[in-house]
Amino acid sequence: MNIYVGNLPFELSEDDLRKAFESYGEVSTVKIVTDRYSGKSRGFAFVEMPDDTQGQEAIDQLNGKDLNGRSLRISKARPRDDRNNRNFR
């Protein structure tokens, strides 16, 4: 299950985020999204958990939880739009 994690503290590391999710099961990958120019966190991440039941448990338990003064927003990630099919004017 691919999980969206929003409202992250900007100083949070991928290892810290992994530890928070590993309490609920195996974590395949953690990717904090960064600004391509500055390299700084954009305040959201994606966590991949191979077991959907464990992933849902992590979402249920961590959504709204305070982490370093910020209330996490966690949900199942939606598929990324195919950028080639967008109509730009």
C-alpha positions in Angstrom: 0.0 0.0 0.0 1.3 3.4 -0.9 0.6 6.0 1.8 0.6 9.8 1.6 2.0 11.6 4.7 1.4 15.3 4.8 2.1 18.2 7.2 5.5 16.8 8.1 7.9 18.8 10.2 10.5 20.1 7.8 13.4 18.8 9.9 12.1 15.2 10.0 14.4 12.6 8.3 13.3 9.6 6.3 14.7 7.3 9.1 12.5 9.1 11.7 9.5 8.6 9.5 10.4 4.9 8.8 10.6 4.3 12.6 7.1 5.8 13.1 5.6 3.4 10.5 7.6 0.3 11.5 5.6 0.2 14.7 2.7 -1.1 12.5 4.6 -3.5 10.2 7.2 -3.8 7.4 8.1 -0.7 5.5 9.4 -1.1 1.9 10.3 2.5 1.1 10.1 6.0 2.5 10.5 9.0 0.3 10.3 12.6 1.7 9.6 14.9 -1.3 12.1 17.7 -1.6 12.4 20.9 -3.6 14.5 20.2 -6.7 16.4 23.5 -6.4 17.0 23.9 -2.6 16.9 20.2 -1.6 14.7 21.1 1.4 11.6 19.1 2.4 8.3 20.1 0.9 6.5 18.8 4.0 5.1 15.6 2.6 6.2 12.1 1.9 5.2 8.7 0.6 5.6 5.5 2.6 5.2 2.0 0.9 4.0 -0.9 3.1 3.7 -4.3 1.4 0.9 -5.5 3.7 -2.4 -3.6 3.1 -3.8 -4.5 6.5 -0.7 -3.1 8.3 -0.8 -0.1 6.1 -4.4 0.7 7.0 -3.6 0.2 10.7 -0.7 2.7 10.3 -3.1 5.2 8.6 -5.7 4.7 11.3 -3.3 5.1 14.2 -1.0 7.9 12.9 -3.5 10.2 11.1 -3.9 13.3 13.2 -1.1 12.3 15.6 1.2 15.1 16.7 4.8 14.7 15.5 7.3 17.4 16.5 4.5 20.0 16.9 2.7 19.2 13.6 -0.5 17.2 13.2 0.1 14.5 10.6 -2.3 14.1 7.7 -2.1 10.5 6.5 -4.2 8.7 3.8 -3.9 6.1 1.1 -2.1 7.7 -1.8 -4.0 8.3 -4.9 -2.5 7.3 -8.3 -0.4 10.0 -9.9 -2.0 11.6 -12.9 -0.4 10.8 -16.2 1.3 14.1 -17.1 1.1 13.4 -20.8 -2.7 13.5 -20.7 -3.1 16.9 -19.1 -4.3 19.7 -21.3 -2.3 22.9 -20.7 -3.3 26.2 -22.2 
